[in-house]
Structures are given as structure tokens and as C-alpha cells.
């Protein structure tokens, strides 16, 4: 009998899966970012790369990854640059270097012992007339001015930004779109409530908005990422969320969360693929990777972990408990419960465990001789019963229902009967 060689027989069938999957775009992105951070740390302070370093720091801060190391790298690069007059002047005339200085100083400004004049840097930027046309430098300078409490400087910049926004939204050419995207990002990153005014004025949270339409039809990955980050902040940052909810209503927020953000996220992925951003990570700008990742994280579209089947089941149980329990409770009812929980036990103690108890019995015996002690115990029980019913209703329903105010008096007999029934069934 003719037997085919074993190798030929095997080749008819697909090779078994080894469990190793092809890298996903997300893992490629993270690998690229990790590599960029590692290379920056290995190279050491370099003021020419301050722009990239500052953006990588923002991402590292968001991920809590190598944050302190990058902060020190950024700090040393800025301080060494400001000590060199020649290099400092060169940097001020270069757009990315100037932004890198301002954005880095924004993160360093919280240090009390920082031995430099930040306001002097802002004046130097202004003297070069960057604020006449550059949205990125304008908004980052405004953020820094707010951070160091340079109110007059910040007010002038804000007025300038608003005037430019009117023109940019009218023109909507490429440079205008870029300036708008960075302006929105800056206000969002600083959680500045001025962002809400801009959103309302230019009606940004509508699908037929001209700026959004041009953004989505365009191919600038950076602009899309910056606006997606902004919308993520609006939708999920507590300070901005509450302000927007108050100003525009919950329906606007729902449109933002469930329609605009997912659509913008899909378009971002399409443009990344079309522009082949992730195909050559060796030469991809680190700051671009950082902006993309920041946008995905802030908008809630990034899913860094995949739950196992059992973890998912546990998560569902926790979620169910959270929805049914105190996490979904009516705040006013919860406040009432906390007050009663503090007051009622104190009243019971006063009634039963203090000298006042004997005084009350003495006085009540004058009114209802022989029954005073029982009356006080009944009152104490009713107070406890009320507290039990309120807590039970809050736990089961999330608010206080009238029928639960009977507390133990109503639920205890039913619980006893149910237990007896279950025992009989066994």
C-alpha cells in the first residue's frame, strides 16, 4: 500500500493555533509609546525634544506609567534650557520648542521652590507675537497664566482667544481647524468652564455642526484626537459634566456620549488606518501617539483589559448590587436616613439608659399609673422599628417607600411565615 509522506498529509490541514495572536493596533500603539518613553529616558534631558516629552508626560500621568521619571526628565530639560540664553532664544523662535516650554512649565508650576520667573517666559512669548495667530501657543499660555494667577495676562489672552475663535469658525480652513482643535483641548485639559461657553456659542454638540463635519471628512488624525479628548472631558469630567448638564440639559450629554463620541472614535480609527500611522512606529512622532492614546482613554473608547468569563460574572453581580443598593439611592432620602440614624439611637439611649429615664417614668406615672415603663419601651421599639424600615427601603428600592415605615412590624411576620413555608417544602 502506498503511503503518502507524513509532511504532505499534514499540509492539507491548517496548523493548530498556538494561542499567540497577531498584535492588535492598540498593542502596537502601546508598544510604540513605551519605546518612545524608554528612548527619551535613556537619552536624558534634551530641550529640542521638550514638545514630545511634555506630551508623553501627560499620557504617562494618565496611565500612571513612568510618571515620576518623565517628570524629572521634563523638569531638567526646561531648567537647563532656561539657564542657556542662546538656546532659550533659539527655542522661542521655534513653534514646537516654544509650546514645549509653556506646556512643561504648566506642569512644573505647582512646585513652590521652582527658581525661575514663569511670567517672564510668558512675556517673551507675547513679545514674539505668537499670540497673533497661533491657537496652540495662545491657549497653553492662557492655561499657564491661570495656573500662576497672572489674572490680567490671562484675561487679555482670553479676550484674544475669543476674537480669534470667531474668525476661525468662520474661515474653517486647515490652519483654523487646527487652532480650534488645540484651543478646545487646552480648555478641556485645564477643566476650564470657558469651554462650556465656547461649546454653546458655536453649537458644537450637534452632528450637523460645520466644524465637526469638516473634521470628520478630513484626514488630520491629530485634530480628530484633540477634539475627541475634549468631548471625552465634557462627557465624563465631573466639573465640566455638571456645568454642561446645567447649561444644555441631559439630552445634549446623551447625544455627546452615545452618538458623537462613538462616531468620532470610529473615524479616528479609520483615519489612523488610512494614514498608516501605526505601520512605521520607528518614525511615528511620539507626541502624535500620545495624543491618540489620550483621546481614546479620556473618551472611554480605550479598553486596556479583557475580562475572563468568571470576572465578567463577578462584575455583573457587583453591578447588580450597586444598582439595587445604596449606590443608586435617592440623595435626599439618604440624607434623611443618616440624620435619623444619628438621632434615633440617641433618643433610645436617653429613654432607657440615663437618669432621665427614671424622671420620665415618675412623671408618666402621674398620668398613667403602672404603665409608664411599658410606654417608654414601646416608644423606643417604635423608633427602632421606623429606623429599620427606612434602611430596608433604601437598600431594596433606593428610596423610602411609605409601606416600609412599618418596618419590623410588617416585614418580620412575613419573613417568619416564608421561612416556615420553605422548611415545610424541604
KOLRO-811775 format. One record per residue (C-alpha): residue in three letters; y, z, x; residue number from 1. Coordinates in steps of 0.25 Angstrom, whole numbers, plus 5000, padded with zeros to 4 digits. Example, Ala and Ser with C-alpha at 12.3 -4.5 7.8 and 13.67 -1.06 7.14 Angstrom:
2
PT lummi    y    z    x palum
PT   ala 4982 5031 5049     1
PT   ser 4996 5029 5055     2
***
This chain:
426
PT lummi    y    z    x palum
PT   unk 5000 5000 5000     1
PT   unk 5014 4996 5005     2
PT   unk 5023 5008 5007     3
PT   unk 5038 5006 5008     4
PT   unk 5045 5013 5019     5
PT   unk 5050 5026 5015     6
PT   unk 5064 5023 5018     7
PT   unk 5065 5011 5009     8
PT   unk 5059 5019 4997     9
PT   unk 5070 5030 4999    10
PT   unk 5081 5020 5000    11
PT   unk 5078 5016 4985    12
PT   unk 5083 5029 4980    13
PT   unk 5097 5036 4982    14
PT   unk 5097 5046 4993    15
PT   unk 5097 5061 4988    16
PT   unk 5111 5068 4986    17
PT   unk 5113 5077 4998    18
PT   unk 5123 5086 4990    19
PT   unk 5135 5081 4999    20
PT   unk 5145 5074 4991    21
PT   unk 5156 5064 4995    22
PT   unk 5169 5070 4998    23
PT   unk 5178 5071 4986    24
PT   unk 5193 5067 4986    25
PT   unk 5196 5082 4984    26
PT   unk 5187 5086 4996    27
PT   unk 5193 5075 5005    28
PT   unk 5207 5079 5001    29
PT   unk 5204 5094 5005    30
PT   unk 5197 5089 5018    31
PT   unk 5210 5081 5021    32
PT   unk 5219 5093 5018    33
PT   unk 5210 5103 5026    34
PT   unk 5210 5093 5038    35
PT   unk 5225 5091 5037    36
PT   unk 5227 5107 5037    37
PT   unk 5218 5109 5049    38
PT   unk 5225 5098 5057    39
PT   unk 5238 5104 5055    40
PT   unk 5234 5118 5059    41
PT   unk 5227 5112 5071    42
PT   unk 5240 5104 5075    43
PT   unk 5249 5116 5073    44
PT   unk 5264 5117 5069    45
PT   unk 5270 5103 5069    46
PT   unk 5283 5101 5061    47
PT   unk 5281 5086 5060    48
PT   unk 5269 5090 5050    49
PT   unk 5277 5100 5042    50
PT   unk 5276 5092 5030    51
PT   unk 5261 5091 5030    52
PT   unk 5260 5105 5034    53
PT   unk 5269 5110 5023    54
PT   unk 5261 5103 5012    55
PT   unk 5247 5107 5018    56
PT   unk 5253 5122 5017    57
PT   unk 5256 5120 5003    58
PT   unk 5242 5115 5000    59
PT   unk 5235 5126 5009    60
PT   unk 5243 5136 5001    61
PT   unk 5238 5131 4988    62
PT   unk 5224 5131 4993    63
PT   unk 5225 5144 5002    64
PT   unk 5219 5136 5013    65
PT   unk 5224 5138 5028    66
PT   unk 5237 5142 5021    67
PT   unk 5242 5152 5032    68
PT   unk 5238 5143 5043    69
PT   unk 5246 5131 5038    70
PT   unk 5258 5140 5034    71
PT   unk 5259 5145 5049    72
PT   unk 5258 5131 5053    73
PT   unk 5269 5126 5044    74
PT   unk 5278 5138 5048    75
PT   unk 5276 5136 5063    76
PT   unk 5279 5121 5061    77
PT   unk 5292 5124 5053    78
PT   unk 5297 5135 5063    79
PT   unk 5294 5126 5075    80
PT   unk 5302 5115 5069    81
PT   unk 5314 5123 5065    82
PT   unk 5315 5128 5079    83
PT   unk 5316 5114 5085    84
PT   unk 5329 5108 5082    85
PT   unk 5325 5094 5086    86
PT   unk 5312 5094 5078    87
PT   unk 5319 5100 5066    88
PT   unk 5330 5089 5065    89
PT   unk 5319 5078 5066    90
PT   unk 5311 5085 5055    91
PT   unk 5323 5086 5046    92
PT   unk 5325 5071 5046    93
PT   unk 5310 5068 5043    94
PT   unk 5307 5069 5028    95
PT   unk 5293 5075 5029    96
PT   unk 5297 5085 5040    97
PT   unk 5309 5090 5032    98
PT   unk 5301 5092 5020    99
PT   unk 5290 5099 5029   100
PT   unk 5301 5109 5034   101
PT   unk 5306 5112 5020   102
PT   unk 5293 5113 5013   103
PT   unk 5287 5122 5025   104
PT   unk 5300 5131 5024   105
PT   unk 5297 5133 5009   106
PT   unk 5284 5139 5012   107
PT   unk 5289 5147 5024   108
PT   unk 5302 5152 5017   109
PT   unk 5295 5165 5012   110
PT   unk 5294 5170 5026   111
PT   unk 5304 5181 5028   112
PT   unk 5304 5180 5043   113
PT   unk 5306 5165 5044   114
PT   unk 5316 5164 5055   115
PT   unk 5324 5151 5050   116
PT   unk 5335 5146 5041   117
PT   unk 5328 5139 5030   118
PT   unk 5341 5136 5023   119
PT   unk 5346 5129 5036   120
PT   unk 5334 5119 5035   121
PT   unk 5338 5116 5020   122
PT   unk 5352 5113 5024   123
PT   unk 5347 5104 5035   124
PT   unk 5338 5096 5025   125
PT   unk 5350 5095 5016   126
PT   unk 5359 5090 5027   127
PT   unk 5350 5078 5030   128
PT   unk 5352 5074 5015   129
PT   unk 5337 5075 5012   130
PT   unk 5341 5080 4998   131
PT   unk 5348 5067 4994   132
PT   unk 5335 5060 4991   133
PT   unk 5322 5067 4996   134
PT   unk 5315 5075 4984   135
PT   unk 5305 5081 4993   136
PT   unk 5315 5088 5002   137
PT   unk 5324 5091 4991   138
PT   unk 5314 5099 4983   139
PT   unk 5308 5106 4995   140
PT   unk 5321 5110 5000   141
PT   unk 5324 5116 4986   142
PT   unk 5311 5124 4986   143
PT   unk 5315 5129 4999   144
PT   unk 5329 5133 4995   145
PT   unk 5324 5140 4983   146
PT   unk 5314 5148 4992   147
PT   unk 5324 5153 5001   148
PT   unk 5334 5156 4990   149
PT   unk 5344 5145 4994   150
PT   unk 5350 5144 4980   151
PT   unk 5362 5136 4982   152
PT   unk 5354 5126 4991   153
PT   unk 5343 5126 4980   154
PT   unk 5352 5123 4969   155
PT   unk 5359 5112 4975   156
PT   unk 5345 5106 4979   157
PT   unk 5340 5107 4965   158
PT   unk 5352 5100 4959   159
PT   unk 5350 5089 4969   160
PT   unk 5335 5088 4965   161
PT   unk 5338 5087 4950   162
PT   unk 5348 5076 4953   163
PT   unk 5338 5068 4961   164
PT   unk 5327 5070 4951   165
PT   unk 5336 5063 4940   166
PT   unk 5337 5051 4949   167
PT   unk 5322 5051 4954   168
PT   unk 5317 5052 4940   169
PT   unk 5326 5040 4936   170
PT   unk 5322 5031 4948   171
PT   unk 5307 5035 4950   172
PT   unk 5305 5027 4962   173
PT   unk 5295 5031 4972   174
PT   unk 5305 5040 4980   175
PT   unk 5310 5046 4967   176
PT   unk 5296 5049 4963   177
PT   unk 5293 5055 4976   178
PT   unk 5305 5064 4975   179
PT   unk 5302 5068 4961   180
PT   unk 5287 5072 4965   181
PT   unk 5292 5081 4976   182
PT   unk 5303 5087 4968   183
PT   unk 5293 5091 4957   184
PT   unk 5283 5096 4968   185
PT   unk 5293 5105 4974   186
PT   unk 5298 5112 4962   187
PT   unk 5283 5113 4958   188
PT   unk 5279 5119 4971   189
PT   unk 5290 5129 4970   190
PT   unk 5287 5132 4956   191
PT   unk 5302 5130 4953   192
PT   unk 5305 5129 4938   193
PT   unk 5315 5118 4940   194
PT   unk 5302 5109 4940   195
PT   unk 5301 5112 4925   196
PT   unk 5315 5107 4923   197
PT   unk 5312 5094 4930   198
PT   unk 5299 5092 4922   199
PT   unk 5306 5094 4909   200
PT   unk 5318 5085 4913   201
PT   unk 5310 5073 4917   202
PT   unk 5299 5075 4907   203
PT   unk 5288 5075 4918   204
PT   unk 5277 5081 4910   205
PT   unk 5275 5068 4901   206
PT   unk 5265 5057 4904   207
PT   unk 5275 5046 4902   208
PT   unk 5285 5052 4912   209
PT   unk 5290 5041 4920   210
PT   unk 5289 5048 4933   211
PT   unk 5275 5052 4930   212
PT   unk 5271 5038 4926   213
PT   unk 5276 5033 4939   214
PT   unk 5270 5044 4947   215
PT   unk 5256 5041 4941   216
PT   unk 5258 5026 4943   217
PT   unk 5262 5027 4957   218
PT   unk 5253 5029 4969   219
PT   unk 5260 5041 4976   220
PT   unk 5249 5051 4978   221
PT   unk 5260 5061 4983   222
PT   unk 5269 5060 4972   223
PT   unk 5258 5062 4962   224
PT   unk 5252 5074 4969   225
PT   unk 5266 5081 4969   226
PT   unk 5268 5079 4954   227
PT   unk 5254 5083 4951   228
PT   unk 5257 5096 4959   229
PT   unk 5270 5098 4951   230
PT   unk 5263 5096 4938   231
PT   unk 5252 5106 4942   232
PT   unk 5262 5116 4945   233
PT   unk 5269 5114 4932   234
PT   unk 5256 5116 4925   235
PT   unk 5250 5128 4932   236
PT   unk 5260 5135 4939   237
PT   unk 5264 5147 4931   238
PT   unk 5279 5147 4933   239
PT   unk 5280 5133 4930   240
PT   unk 5270 5132 4919   241
PT   unk 5277 5143 4911   242
PT   unk 5290 5136 4913   243
PT   unk 5285 5123 4909   244
PT   unk 5278 5129 4897   245
PT   unk 5290 5135 4892   246
PT   unk 5299 5123 4894   247
PT   unk 5290 5112 4890   248
PT   unk 5278 5118 4882   249
PT   unk 5263 5119 4884   250
PT   unk 5261 5105 4879   251
PT   unk 5268 5100 4891   252
PT   unk 5260 5108 4900   253
PT   unk 5247 5103 4894   254
PT   unk 5252 5089 4896   255
PT   unk 5254 5092 4910   256
PT   unk 5241 5100 4913   257
PT   unk 5231 5091 4905   258
PT   unk 5237 5077 4906   259
PT   unk 5248 5075 4917   260
PT   unk 5241 5083 4928   261
PT   unk 5227 5077 4926   262
PT   unk 5233 5063 4925   263
PT   unk 5241 5065 4937   264
PT   unk 5229 5071 4945   265
PT   unk 5221 5058 4941   266
PT   unk 5232 5049 4946   267
PT   unk 5233 5057 4959   268
PT   unk 5218 5055 4962   269
PT   unk 5219 5040 4959   270
PT   unk 5231 5038 4968   271
PT   unk 5224 5046 4979   272
PT   unk 5212 5037 4978   273
PT   unk 5221 5024 4977   274
PT   unk 5229 5028 4989   275
PT   unk 5217 5033 4997   276
PT   unk 5223 5046 5001   277
PT   unk 5210 5053 5004   278
PT   unk 5204 5041 5011   279
PT   unk 5210 5044 5024   280
PT   unk 5213 5059 5025   281
PT   unk 5215 5058 5040   282
PT   unk 5228 5051 5038   283
PT   unk 5232 5057 5024   284
PT   unk 5245 5065 5024   285
PT   unk 5241 5080 5023   286
PT   unk 5253 5082 5014   287
PT   unk 5248 5072 5004   288
PT   unk 5234 5078 5003   289
PT   unk 5241 5092 5001   290
PT   unk 5250 5087 4990   291
PT   unk 5238 5080 4983   292
PT   unk 5230 5093 4984   293
PT   unk 5241 5102 4980   294
PT   unk 5243 5093 4967   295
PT   unk 5228 5094 4964   296
PT   unk 5228 5109 4966   297
PT   unk 5241 5112 4958   298
PT   unk 5238 5103 4946   299
PT   unk 5224 5109 4944   300
PT   unk 5217 5096 4948   301
PT   unk 5210 5101 4961   302
PT   unk 5196 5107 4959   303
PT   unk 5192 5112 4972   304
PT   unk 5180 5119 4967   305
PT   unk 5168 5115 4959   306
PT   unk 5161 5126 4951   307
PT   unk 5146 5127 4950   308
PT   unk 5139 5127 4937   309
PT   unk 5138 5142 4937   310
PT   unk 5152 5145 4942   311
PT   unk 5157 5136 4930   312
PT   unk 5149 5144 4920   313
PT   unk 5155 5157 4926   314
PT   unk 5169 5151 4926   315
PT   unk 5167 5147 4911   316
PT   unk 5163 5162 4908   317
PT   unk 5175 5167 4915   318
PT   unk 5184 5157 4908   319
PT   unk 5178 5161 4894   320
PT   unk 5180 5175 4897   321
PT   unk 5195 5172 4901   322
PT   unk 5198 5164 4889   323
PT   unk 5192 5175 4880   324
PT   unk 5196 5187 4887   325
PT   unk 5209 5193 4892   326
PT   unk 5213 5180 4899   327
PT   unk 5217 5174 4886   328
PT   unk 5223 5186 4880   329
PT   unk 5236 5186 4872   330
PT   unk 5246 5192 4881   331
PT   unk 5254 5200 4870   332
PT   unk 5241 5205 4865   333
PT   unk 5236 5209 4879   334
PT   unk 5249 5216 4882   335
PT   unk 5248 5224 4869   336
PT   unk 5234 5227 4873   337
PT   unk 5238 5232 4887   338
PT   unk 5249 5241 4880   339
PT   unk 5239 5247 4870   340
PT   unk 5228 5249 4881   341
PT   unk 5238 5257 4889   342
PT   unk 5243 5265 4877   343
PT   unk 5231 5268 4868   344
PT   unk 5223 5275 4879   345
PT   unk 5235 5283 4882   346
PT   unk 5236 5287 4867   347
PT   unk 5222 5291 4866   348
PT   unk 5223 5300 4878   349
PT   unk 5235 5306 4873   350
PT   unk 5228 5309 4859   351
PT   unk 5215 5314 4865   352
PT   unk 5217 5319 4879   353
PT   unk 5231 5326 4880   354
PT   unk 5237 5339 4875   355
PT   unk 5244 5330 4865   356
PT   unk 5230 5329 4858   357
PT   unk 5230 5344 4854   358
PT   unk 5244 5343 4849   359
PT   unk 5241 5331 4841   360
PT   unk 5229 5338 4835   361
PT   unk 5237 5350 4832   362
PT   unk 5248 5342 4825   363
PT   unk 5238 5333 4817   364
PT   unk 5230 5346 4812   365
PT   unk 5242 5350 4805   366
PT   unk 5242 5336 4797   367
PT   unk 5227 5334 4796   368
PT   unk 5220 5347 4799   369
PT   unk 5206 5346 4806   370
PT   unk 5207 5331 4809   371
PT   unk 5217 5329 4819   372
PT   unk 5208 5328 4831   373
PT   unk 5200 5317 4824   374
PT   unk 5212 5309 4820   375
PT   unk 5217 5309 4835   376
PT   unk 5203 5304 4839   377
PT   unk 5203 5293 4828   378
PT   unk 5217 5288 4833   379
PT   unk 5212 5288 4847   380
PT   unk 5200 5280 4843   381
PT   unk 5208 5270 4835   382
PT   unk 5218 5268 4847   383
PT   unk 5206 5265 4856   384
PT   unk 5200 5256 4845   385
PT   unk 5212 5248 4844   386
PT   unk 5213 5246 4859   387
PT   unk 5198 5242 4859   388
PT   unk 5201 5231 4848   389
PT   unk 5213 5226 4855   390
PT   unk 5206 5224 4868   391
PT   unk 5193 5218 4861   392
PT   unk 5202 5208 4854   393
PT   unk 5209 5204 4867   394
PT   unk 5196 5202 4874   395
PT   unk 5190 5194 4863   396
PT   unk 5201 5186 4858   397
PT   unk 5213 5187 4868   398
PT   unk 5222 5193 4857   399
PT   unk 5222 5205 4848   400
PT   unk 5216 5202 4834   401
PT   unk 5218 5211 4823   402
PT   unk 5204 5213 4819   403
PT   unk 5201 5219 4833   404
PT   unk 5211 5230 4831   405
PT   unk 5200 5238 4824   406
PT   unk 5193 5238 4838   407
PT   unk 5180 5247 4839   408
PT   unk 5181 5250 4824   409
PT   unk 5178 5235 4821   410
PT   unk 5170 5230 4833   411
PT   unk 5161 5242 4837   412
PT   unk 5153 5242 4824   413
PT   unk 5151 5226 4825   414
PT   unk 5147 5228 4839   415
PT   unk 5137 5239 4836   416
PT   unk 5131 5230 4824   417
PT   unk 5130 5218 4833   418
PT   unk 5122 5226 4844   419
PT   unk 5113 5231 4833   420
PT   unk 5110 5217 4828   421
PT   unk 5107 5212 4842   422
PT   unk 5098 5223 4844   423
PT   unk 5090 5221 4831   424
PT   unk 5089 5206 4835   425
PT   unk 5082 5209 4848   426
***
